[in-house]
């Protein structure tokens, strides 16, 4: 049983190695995607003259600026930044198209980037598409989900194969052969990062496969429709925050999904009050009719069931942004484990195959004669 499991573990790791290498490396970089973008392109992503006590412009004015400056685009969503040097993100779509773009907007001055950026033009968008879809849309998302399942299987089988845990964790035989050293390193990394690998593997797989299931169940057989801009969307836009706070006192609004002609509702996503660090910024939602300004649906995470609370914690647990710089560094290093395990596992596999004795020419002739 153990020998068979070892073979399955080895071959599964070899087959999935390149994919897990890409997922691990991109995941580690994504932990610091904002810092990287702000360093490389501060003129695009950061407010020009940020003051902590500055007052945001009304959202209606910001959206009007975007509409006037970029008439070929229309706004689909808006990510709000409060008290931050980072700019808001307006998610816009080119008219007559289904391609999303990102426009960075200074919420204190109304200044914008020179143009909306296609998703893959941004570091974040390029890395996310590679990380979750391998640039293959829903098919790639499904394949990435399968690799996530394989990663979970490798993590669990690795723990079983390398018992006792502490012996494998602290043993690195530096003076031994390359095969033995890489074997020790592989075991140590795998055991040390098992909690992270289980979290990364499960949450990423869950997101990918549930998204695919949602598309199959909710939109099976439907043709893709190019949505239309809701003509009077700016009317009552500035009241969305106060309306949401009436529904959930102390509500922090973080993202708005804009109304369309086909679906004339604003979908607001934010955070209900509370001190739990494992609460995502988007766990509580309020839906508001763009026609009447009335609240049509409220979902307060504090009143949701246990599974909804656990599901909401997936985001901070996956990205490691709940504990400041320390957890981000830790998550970044832990995110390298799939890459390190893929490389060390492949080296062990090929080193082991090189050690197998091969019959020389005379031996092969004798075998043939028999």
RODO-2510 file (C-alpha; in nm, 4 decimals, decimal comma):
residues 370
     n   res          X          Y          Z
     1     x     0,0000     0,0000     0,0000
     2     x     0,2716     0,2456     0,0984
     3     x     0,4794     0,1608    -0,2102
     4     x     0,1802     0,2095    -0,4386
     5     x     0,0945     0,5415    -0,2729
     6     x     0,4549     0,6521    -0,3175
     7     x     0,4346     0,5817    -0,6916
     8     x     0,1058     0,7707    -0,7221
     9     x     0,2504     1,0629    -0,5257
    10     x     0,5621     1,0716    -0,7458
    11     x     0,3839     1,0540    -1,0794
    12     x     0,1109     1,2952    -0,9753
    13     x     0,3728     1,5480    -0,8674
    14     x     0,5629     1,5040    -1,1927
    15     x     0,2533     1,5473    -1,4107
    16     x     0,1324     1,8531    -1,2187
    17     x     0,4766     2,0022    -1,1596
    18     x     0,4811     2,2809    -1,4194
    19     x     0,1261     2,3921    -1,3414
    20     x     0,1911     2,3999    -0,9668
    21     x     0,5147     2,5868    -1,0332
    22     x     0,3227     2,8582    -1,2211
    23     x     0,0435     2,8717    -0,9623
    24     x     0,2873     2,8932    -0,6717
    25     x     0,5096     3,1640    -0,8201
    26     x     0,2197     3,3834    -0,9339
    27     x     0,0441     3,3378    -0,5998
    28     x     0,3497     3,4574    -0,4111
    29     x     0,3838     3,7652    -0,6292
    30     x     0,0112     3,8417    -0,5997
    31     x     0,0474     3,8824    -0,2237
    32     x     0,2384     4,2029    -0,2952
    33     x     0,0723     4,2995    -0,6234
    34     x    -0,0412     4,6386    -0,4933
    35     x     0,3023     4,7283    -0,3613
    36     x     0,4633     4,6212    -0,6902
    37     x     0,2187     4,8227    -0,9022
    38     x     0,2539     5,1286    -0,6786
    39     x     0,6326     5,1114    -0,7053
    40     x     0,6477     5,0576    -1,0818
    41     x     0,3645     5,2929    -1,1824
    42     x     0,2971     5,5429    -0,9012
    43     x     0,1718     5,8029    -1,1493
    44     x    -0,1104     5,5635    -1,2434
    45     x    -0,2067     5,3939    -0,9162
    46     x    -0,1383     5,6570    -0,6466
    47     x    -0,3069     5,9861    -0,5624
    48     x    -0,0951     6,2828    -0,6647
    49     x    -0,1019     6,4724    -0,3344
    50     x    -0,2639     6,2549    -0,0717
    51     x    -0,3614     6,4065     0,2624
    52     x    -0,5080     6,1759     0,5321
    53     x    -0,7767     6,4322     0,6222
    54     x    -0,8736     6,5084     0,2620
    55     x    -1,2404     6,4811     0,1672
    56     x    -1,3523     6,2546    -0,1146
    57     x    -1,5424     6,4055    -0,4055
    58     x    -1,9030     6,2872    -0,4502
    59     x    -1,9214     5,9663    -0,6485
    60     x    -2,1608     6,1289    -0,8946
    61     x    -1,8940     6,3855    -0,9807
    62     x    -1,6240     6,1208    -1,0191
    63     x    -1,8404     5,9135    -1,2508
    64     x    -1,9283     6,2235    -1,4531
    65     x    -1,5582     6,2943    -1,4995
    66     x    -1,5040     5,9407    -1,6279
    67     x    -1,8031     5,9612    -1,8641
    68     x    -1,6892     6,2915    -2,0141
    69     x    -1,3252     6,1932    -2,0481
    70     x    -1,3831     5,8448    -2,1888
    71     x    -1,7140     5,8479    -2,3835
    72     x    -1,6352     5,5126    -2,5491
    73     x    -1,6489     5,3386    -2,2123
    74     x    -1,9146     5,2969    -1,9460
    75     x    -1,8826     5,2125    -1,5786
    76     x    -1,9629     4,8625    -1,4528
    77     x    -1,8106     4,8713    -1,1048
    78     x    -1,6247     5,0941    -0,8607
    79     x    -1,3741     4,9952    -0,5912
    80     x    -1,3542     5,2637    -0,3237
    81     x    -1,0393     5,3482    -0,1275
    82     x    -1,0786     5,5337     0,1993
    83     x    -0,7948     5,7201     0,3688
    84     x    -0,5422     5,5585     0,1391
    85     x    -0,2827     5,6915    -0,0996
    86     x    -0,4075     5,4366    -0,3523
    87     x    -0,6570     5,5539    -0,6126
    88     x    -1,0068     5,4195    -0,6607
    89     x    -1,0512     5,1638    -0,9370
    90     x    -1,3298     5,2152    -1,1879
    91     x    -1,4088     4,8954    -1,3752
    92     x    -1,5252     5,0044    -1,7179
    93     x    -1,6349     4,8305    -2,0331
    94     x    -1,5968     4,9444    -2,3900
    95     x    -1,9346     5,0068    -2,5519
    96     x    -2,0491     4,7148    -2,7634
    97     x    -1,7919     4,4854    -2,6040
    98     x    -1,7656     4,2472    -2,3099
    99     x    -1,4021     4,3275    -2,2332
   100     x    -1,3365     4,4759    -1,8908
   101     x    -1,0859     4,7545    -1,8319
   102     x    -0,9507     4,9217    -1,5179
   103     x    -0,9283     5,2986    -1,4778
   104     x    -0,7467     5,4454    -1,1778
   105     x    -0,9239     5,7536    -1,0397
   106     x    -0,8043     5,9966    -0,7715
   107     x    -1,1124     6,0290    -0,5449
   108     x    -0,9909     6,3605    -0,3985
   109     x    -0,9165     6,5519    -0,7192
   110     x    -1,0977     6,3572    -0,9926
   111     x    -0,7746     6,3050    -1,1863
   112     x    -0,7589     5,9804    -1,3825
   113     x    -0,5021     5,7689    -1,5592
   114     x    -0,4458     5,8520    -1,9247
   115     x    -0,6687     5,5697    -2,0390
   116     x    -0,8480     5,2600    -1,9145
   117     x    -0,6184     4,9583    -1,9070
   118     x    -0,7229     4,6210    -2,0420
   119     x    -0,7233     4,3621    -1,7660
   120     x    -0,4107     4,1873    -1,8910
   121     x    -0,2258     4,5172    -1,9261
   122     x    -0,2097     4,5449    -1,5479
   123     x     0,0329     4,3358    -1,3459
   124     x    -0,2502     4,2227    -1,1228
   125     x    -0,4786     4,1217    -1,4091
   126     x    -0,2055     3,9316    -1,5949
   127     x    -0,0993     3,7416    -1,2836
   128     x    -0,4566     3,6634    -1,1782
   129     x    -0,5470     3,5217    -1,5195
   130     x    -0,2371     3,3032    -1,5225
   131     x    -0,2902     3,1986    -1,1606
   132     x    -0,6583     3,1052    -1,1905
   133     x    -0,7212     3,0308    -1,5586
   134     x    -0,3895     2,9788    -1,7438
   135     x    -0,5272     3,2384    -1,9904
   136     x    -0,7945     2,9910    -2,0999
   137     x    -1,1082     3,1451    -1,9468
   138     x    -1,3542     2,8941    -1,8001
   139     x    -1,1787     2,5885    -1,9408
   140     x    -0,8550     2,7037    -1,7826
   141     x    -1,0348     2,7760    -1,4571
   142     x    -1,1685     2,4212    -1,4511
   143     x    -0,8227     2,2784    -1,5271
   144     x    -0,6687     2,4935    -1,2526
   145     x    -0,9339     2,3567    -1,0160
   146     x    -0,8294     2,0018    -1,1041
   147     x    -0,4676     2,0905    -1,0355
   148     x    -0,5849     2,2270    -0,7001
   149     x    -0,7401     1,8900    -0,6173
   150     x    -0,4158     1,7209    -0,7210
   151     x    -0,2201     1,9584    -0,4964
   152     x    -0,4409     1,8698    -0,2013
   153     x    -0,3892     1,4997    -0,2747
   154     x    -0,0137     1,5522    -0,2888
   155     x    -0,0159     1,7405     0,0416
   156     x    -0,2183     1,4773     0,2258
   157     x    -0,0305     1,1793     0,0779
   158     x     0,3026     1,3520     0,1471
   159     x     0,2206     1,3866     0,5156
   160     x     0,1265     1,0190     0,5324
   161     x     0,4417     0,9063     0,3498
   162     x     0,6817     1,1161     0,5551
   163     x     0,5891     1,0147     0,9075
   164     x     0,7127     1,0905     1,1706
   165     x     0,6584     1,4601     1,0986
   166     x     0,9213     1,6200     1,3238
   167     x     1,1969     1,3913     1,2077
   168     x     1,1278     1,4854     0,8463
   169     x     1,0961     1,8544     0,9344
   170     x     1,4339     1,9044     1,1020
   171     x     1,6573     1,6660     0,9062
   172     x     1,8722     1,8144     0,6285
   173     x     2,1789     1,6061     0,5445
   174     x     2,4005     1,8672     0,3803
   175     x     2,6967     1,6402     0,3205
   176     x     2,4991     1,3578     0,1637
   177     x     2,4338     1,2967    -0,2055
   178     x     2,2196     1,5357    -0,4085
   179     x     1,9329     1,2864    -0,4119
   180     x     1,9307     1,2514    -0,0334
   181     x     1,9634     1,6263     0,0210
   182     x     1,6765     1,7078    -0,2151
   183     x     1,4696     1,4342    -0,0538
   184     x     1,5256     1,5852     0,2911
   185     x     1,4531     1,9352     0,1589
   186     x     1,1347     1,8168    -0,0119
   187     x     1,0087     1,6542     0,3078
   188     x     1,0979     1,9541     0,5240
   189     x     0,9237     2,2055     0,2967
   190     x     0,6179     1,9844     0,2568
   191     x     0,5726     1,9276     0,6305
   192     x     0,6499     2,2876     0,7310
   193     x     0,3999     2,4335     0,4850
   194     x     0,1212     2,1753     0,5138
   195     x    -0,1256     2,4164     0,6851
   196     x    -0,0682     2,6773     0,4136
   197     x    -0,0880     2,4246     0,1322
   198     x    -0,4196     2,2908     0,2579
   199     x    -0,5595     2,6449     0,2838
   200     x    -0,4251     2,7542    -0,0556
   201     x    -0,5330     2,4348    -0,2279
   202     x    -0,8810     2,4153    -0,0792
   203     x    -0,9791     2,7830    -0,1146
   204     x    -0,8438     2,8178    -0,4682
   205     x    -1,0067     2,4935    -0,5814
   206     x    -1,3343     2,5886    -0,4156
   207     x    -1,3473     2,9270    -0,5903
   208     x    -1,2679     2,7844    -0,9324
   209     x    -1,5003     2,4870    -0,9262
   210     x    -1,7937     2,6669    -0,7624
   211     x    -1,7630     2,9418    -1,0230
   212     x    -1,7764     2,6835    -1,3023
   213     x    -2,0732     2,5113    -1,1359
   214     x    -2,2534     2,8450    -1,1041
   215     x    -2,2006     2,9181    -1,4723
   216     x    -2,3285     2,5749    -1,5729
   217     x    -2,6332     2,5854    -1,3464
   218     x    -2,7341     2,9510    -1,3735
   219     x    -2,6394     3,0256    -1,7336
   220     x    -2,6602     2,6897    -1,9100
   221     x    -2,7788     2,7367    -2,2672
   222     x    -2,7896     3,1163    -2,2428
   223     x    -2,6263     3,3307    -2,5067
   224     x    -2,3848     3,5948    -2,3861
   225     x    -2,5642     3,9292    -2,3830
   226     x    -2,3811     4,2591    -2,4157
   227     x    -2,5299     4,4585    -2,1285
   228     x    -2,6543     4,8141    -2,1725
   229     x    -2,5747     5,1120    -1,9540
   230     x    -2,8516     5,2264    -1,7240
   231     x    -2,9252     5,5770    -1,8478
   232     x    -3,0051     5,7444    -1,5149
   233     x    -2,7533     5,5604    -1,3044
   234     x    -2,6044     5,8782    -1,1535
   235     x    -2,9360     5,9811    -0,9995
   236     x    -2,9232     5,8877    -0,6322
   237     x    -2,5666     5,7564    -0,6617
   238     x    -2,4382     5,9660    -0,3721
   239     x    -2,7124     5,8324    -0,1437
   240     x    -2,6116     5,4675    -0,1836
   241     x    -2,3762     5,4719     0,1134
   242     x    -2,6274     5,6252     0,3530
   243     x    -2,9037     5,3920     0,2286
   244     x    -2,6810     5,0925     0,2911
   245     x    -2,5931     5,2178     0,6384
   246     x    -2,9605     5,2440     0,7236
   247     x    -2,9913     4,8764     0,6356
   248     x    -2,6692     4,7785     0,8205
   249     x    -2,5652     5,0391     1,0813
   250     x    -2,1900     5,0977     1,0713
   251     x    -2,1638     4,9518     0,7214
   252     x    -1,8374     5,0164     0,5326
   253     x    -1,9063     5,0281     0,1583
   254     x    -1,6125     4,9006    -0,0471
   255     x    -1,7429     4,8048    -0,3907
   256     x    -2,0391     4,9003    -0,6104
   257     x    -2,1573     4,6943    -0,9038
   258     x    -2,3519     4,9351    -1,1231
   259     x    -2,7041     4,8973    -1,2548
   260     x    -2,7734     4,8069    -1,6172
   261     x    -3,0833     4,8322    -1,8323
   262     x    -3,1192     4,4542    -1,8041
   263     x    -3,0708     4,4539    -1,4244
   264     x    -3,1527     4,7981    -1,2770
   265     x    -3,0101     4,7322    -0,9301
   266     x    -2,6964     4,8567    -0,7594
   267     x    -2,5132     4,5756    -0,5815
   268     x    -2,3161     4,7056    -0,2855
   269     x    -2,0493     4,4949    -0,1181
   270     x    -1,8828     4,5910     0,2066
   271     x    -1,8113     4,5053     0,5644
   272     x    -2,0431     4,5053     0,8615
   273     x    -1,8903     4,6340     1,1881
   274     x    -1,6781     4,3913     1,3858
   275     x    -1,3216     4,3211     1,4934
   276     x    -1,2724     3,9787     1,3324
   277     x    -0,9518     4,0007     1,1204
   278     x    -1,0645     3,7041     0,9109
   279     x    -1,3559     3,8971     0,7667
   280     x    -1,3319     3,9940     0,4007
   281     x    -1,4048     4,3499     0,2824
   282     x    -1,7033     4,2261     0,0782
   283     x    -1,8883     3,9820     0,3030
   284     x    -2,2051     4,1883     0,3617
   285     x    -2,4143     4,3098     0,0694
   286     x    -2,7006     4,5487     0,0073
   287     x    -2,8993     4,5644    -0,3163
   288     x    -3,0628     4,8951    -0,4035
   289     x    -3,3048     4,9627    -0,6873
   290     x    -3,1724     5,2236    -0,9304
   291     x    -3,5309     5,3155    -1,0227
   292     x    -3,6744     5,3787    -0,6768
   293     x    -3,3696     5,4081    -0,4506
   294     x    -3,5206     5,1497    -0,2171
   295     x    -3,3353     4,8609    -0,0587
   296     x    -3,4430     4,5324    -0,2143
   297     x    -3,2105     4,2885    -0,0360
   298     x    -2,9797     4,2859     0,2675
   299     x    -2,7242     4,0221     0,3613
   300     x    -2,5463     4,0927     0,6899
   301     x    -2,2603     3,8495     0,7479
   302     x    -2,3167     3,8660     1,1237
   303     x    -2,6565     3,7061     1,0717
   304     x    -2,5438     3,4524     0,8137
   305     x    -2,4891     3,0871     0,8864
   306     x    -2,1652     2,9213     0,9872
   307     x    -2,0719     2,8166     0,6337
   308     x    -2,1150     3,1720     0,4983
   309     x    -1,8840     3,3006     0,7720
   310     x    -1,6247     3,0355     0,6898
   311     x    -1,6580     3,1035     0,3169
   312     x    -1,6080     3,4758     0,3750
   313     x    -1,2818     3,4007     0,5600
   314     x    -1,1418     3,2289     0,2505
   315     x    -1,0248     3,5585     0,0996
   316     x    -0,8062     3,6832     0,3879
   317     x    -0,6833     3,3281     0,4482
   318     x    -0,5892     3,2816     0,0825
   319     x    -0,4142     3,6181     0,0402
   320     x    -0,2740     3,6622     0,3905
   321     x    -0,3558     4,0324     0,4159
   322     x    -0,5297     4,0118     0,7532
   323     x    -0,2213     4,0653     0,9726
   324     x    -0,0305     4,3420     0,8016
   325     x     0,3201     4,3105     0,6617
   326     x     0,4166     4,0108     0,8771
   327     x     0,1444     3,7783     0,7455
   328     x     0,1949     3,8998     0,3891
   329     x     0,5649     3,8097     0,4023
   330     x     0,4806     3,4744     0,5603
   331     x     0,2136     3,4015     0,2976
   332     x     0,4492     3,5083     0,0190
   333     x     0,7175     3,2654     0,1377
   334     x     0,4634     2,9877     0,1954
   335     x     0,3237     3,0493    -0,1526
   336     x     0,6584     2,9487    -0,2964
   337     x     0,6179     2,5981    -0,1532
   338     x     0,4318     2,4518    -0,4561
   339     x     0,7157     2,5736    -0,6785
   340     x     0,9848     2,4445    -0,4402
   341     x     0,8083     2,1100    -0,3992
   342     x     0,7634     2,0743    -0,7765
   343     x     1,1312     2,1385    -0,8452
   344     x     1,2676     1,9270    -0,5602
   345     x     1,0210     1,6472    -0,6361
   346     x     1,1246     1,6379    -1,0027
   347     x     1,4929     1,6304    -0,9065
   348     x     1,4311     1,3409    -0,6660
   349     x     1,2370     1,1520    -0,9332
   350     x     1,5048     1,1829    -1,2001
   351     x     1,7932     1,1251    -0,9574
   352     x     1,6264     0,8048    -0,8418
   353     x     1,5831     0,6844    -1,2005
   354     x     1,9497     0,7560    -1,2731
   355     x     2,0510     0,5304    -0,9826
   356     x     1,8764     0,2247    -1,1282
   357     x     2,1421    -0,0084    -1,2801
   358     x     2,1124    -0,0527    -1,6539
   359     x     2,2299    -0,3795    -1,8172
   360     x     2,5349    -0,3441    -2,0362
   361     x     2,5472    -0,4684    -2,3935
   362     x     2,6599    -0,8196    -2,3027
   363     x     2,3859    -0,8556    -2,0432
   364     x     2,1227    -0,7407    -2,2903
   365     x     2,2476    -0,9949    -2,5449
   366     x     2,2280    -1,2731    -2,2887
   367     x     1,8743    -1,1729    -2,1937
   368     x     1,7773    -1,1706    -2,5623
   369     x     1,9240    -1,5150    -2,6132
   370     x     1,7201    -1,6549    -2,3284
***
